[in-house]
Amino acid sequence: MSATEEPQKLYAAREPVFPKRVSGTFRNLKWIILLVTLGIYYITPWIRWDRGPELPDQAVLLDLANRRFFFFWIEIWPHEFYFVAGLLIMAGLGLFLFTSALGRVWCGYSCPQTVWTDLFFTVERWIEGDRNARLRLWNAKWDLRKWRLRLTKWAVWLVISVATGGAWVFYFADAPTLLADLVTGQAAMVAYVTVGILTATTFVFGGFMREQVCIYMCPWPRIQAAMMDEDTITVAYRDWRGEPRGKGKTREGLGDCIDCNACVNVCPVGIDIRDGQQLECITCALCIDACDDIMAKVGKPRGLIDYMALTDEANERAGNPKKSVWKHIFRLRTIIYTVLWSAIGVGLTVMLFIRSDIDMTVAPVRNPQFVVLSDGSIRNTYDVRIRNMTHDETTFQVTVVSDAPLRVELEGQEGNTVPVPLDTTYLQRVYVTAPAGSPAAEAERTDFRFWVEDLGTNTRTHTDTTFFGRDTE
């Protein structure tokens, strides 16, 4: 490199993107999904659900303090985390399935970054005008009008961001109570910090970083290639029909593309789909709406830019009809994903309906391992946790089953019954005694089974454990 040459920059400066307003089938679909997803997010914490006087009446609640998850009539306890794990696996398989079938359809329509960025674009367009007006404002000097428009836009963005952060914390506590505490300054500091962080990230990611999050921060564009193949449907340009592109009334020797750049002007990530498949493309299909509108105006068939697969390109170039959409979607890879996804869903549903309303865990107390009583009998101590997952106080009977003559005694209780409050995990210390000289008292270890029975419904559950005798010395 000569002394007069400037060193090449490693990173290109960001070119701001000002998408133009567009209407059409896919834009309308995006509006519907935007309204539905935002509605679900903002409204869900305020839906009430009557579970009785001792339980929260919020339909969806992540009660971290009590380690409980409530979802309408479903209640997930800490020991049932496998339900959450199963749902996460289903979400991952669902993402694989949709990507294999339809490319980055999640990114284009339902990703939170896409939804909130779309909302921020709408506010920006409403306040500053469409693409050309925003471009002129971007290049204008910072006068009173520019400051007024920018501050107005930022203020609306900030309100949306605060609402976004506020809605998130309402999923973790009673929404009306938490809202009152937030407004009056009585909420916990963690609530204010969480709202502040989510407000800042929403404001910055949706308002300023926008497509940079999708291109540089999100790992999915780099992973999706492993999920896609030549039959994956994605947004593509029919260059064999559109090229050579050109403008003018005389179309002899030219393709259908009139090089109007409508597809580029509406793209939220600022790419030209005519350059082929690109990592930045989120397959939002707004370029399809823009191009179809232009084709209708110039009297050309729609579909110059369309959802299609690589195999369709080969067929159409050869003059053959392309495959039907269903043949693209239902192929071995997507069928495998669908079967796995369905199997996990069915399994979780079955487990949800067959689970018991009572549960127990047994933890032997091993310090000391056993105690020799005055009459020579051997006693072991156990901590038994009984979970009463019903909505009524229940009396449980604790018994043991073994080939050896073992006697059970509950600390602080009369007999072998214990009342457990509703929706509670109760810790009960239990003593199991083997008579002096019995096989269990003399043997190193004897296996036996704890049984807990709901005396009201006769529902039972059990846990196997071990009794230790003298031979362990």
GICOR-V193912 format. One record per backbone hydrogen bond with DSSP energy under -0.5 kcal/mol. CO is the residue of the C=O (numbers start at 1). NH is the residue of the N-H. If there is no record, write none. Layout:
# GICOR-V193912
co={CO,CO}
nh={NH,NH}
This chain:
# GICOR-V193912
co={2,14,24,25,26,27,28,29,30,31,32,33,34,35,36,37,38,39,40,43,44,47,49,52,57,59,59,61,61,62,63,64,67,68,69,70,71,74,75,76,77,78,80,80,81,82,83,84,85,86,87,88,89,90,91,92,93,94,95,96,97,98,99,101,103,104,105,106,106,111,112,113,114,115,116,117,118,119,120,121,122,123,124,124,125,130,131,132,133,134,135,136,141,143,144,145,146,147,148,149,150,151,152,153,154,155,156,157,158,159,160,161,162,163,164,165,166,168,169,170,171,174,175,176,177,178,179,180,181,181,181,188,188,189,190,191,192,193,194,195,196,197,198,199,200,201,202,203,204,204,205,209,210,210,211,212,212,213,213,219,219,220,223,224,224,229,230,230,234,236,237,238,238,239,241,242,244,249,251,257,261,262,264,265,267,271,272,273,278,285,286,287,288,289,290,291,292,293,294,295,295,304,306,306,308,309,310,311,312,313,314,315,316,324,325,326,329,331,332,333,334,335,336,337,338,339,340,341,342,343,344,345,346,347,348,349,350,351,357,359,361,363,364,365,368,371,371,373,377,378,379,380,381,382,382,383,383,384,384,385,385,386,386,387,387,388,388,390,394,394,395,396,397,397,399,401,404,405,407,409,409,410,413,414,415,416,418,420,421,424,424,426,426,428,429,430,431,432,433,434,435,438,439,441,442,443,444,446,448,449,450,451,452,453,453,454,459,461,463,465,467,469,470}
nh={5,16,28,29,30,31,32,33,34,35,36,37,38,39,40,41,42,43,44,46,47,59,51,55,49,61,72,63,70,64,68,67,78,63,76,61,74,71,77,69,80,81,83,84,85,86,87,88,89,90,91,92,93,94,95,96,97,98,99,100,101,102,103,233,105,108,109,110,111,115,116,117,118,119,120,121,122,123,124,125,126,127,128,129,129,134,135,136,137,138,139,140,143,147,148,149,150,151,152,153,154,155,156,157,158,159,160,161,162,163,164,165,166,167,168,169,170,171,172,173,62,178,179,180,181,182,183,184,185,186,187,191,192,193,194,195,196,197,198,199,200,201,202,203,204,205,206,207,208,209,210,212,213,214,215,216,217,217,218,222,223,224,226,227,228,232,310,311,308,306,239,241,242,243,256,257,255,251,254,246,265,266,267,20,270,273,275,276,281,289,290,291,292,293,294,295,296,297,298,299,300,238,236,308,234,313,314,315,316,317,318,320,319,328,329,330,331,335,336,337,338,339,340,341,342,343,344,345,346,347,348,349,350,351,352,353,354,355,389,387,385,383,366,381,367,373,379,376,373,434,371,432,365,384,430,363,385,386,428,361,387,388,426,359,389,423,424,423,396,420,455,418,399,453,451,449,406,435,433,411,431,413,415,417,410,398,396,394,424,388,426,386,428,384,411,382,409,380,407,378,438,442,443,470,471,469,469,467,465,401,463,399,461,397,455,458,454,452,450,448,446,472,473}
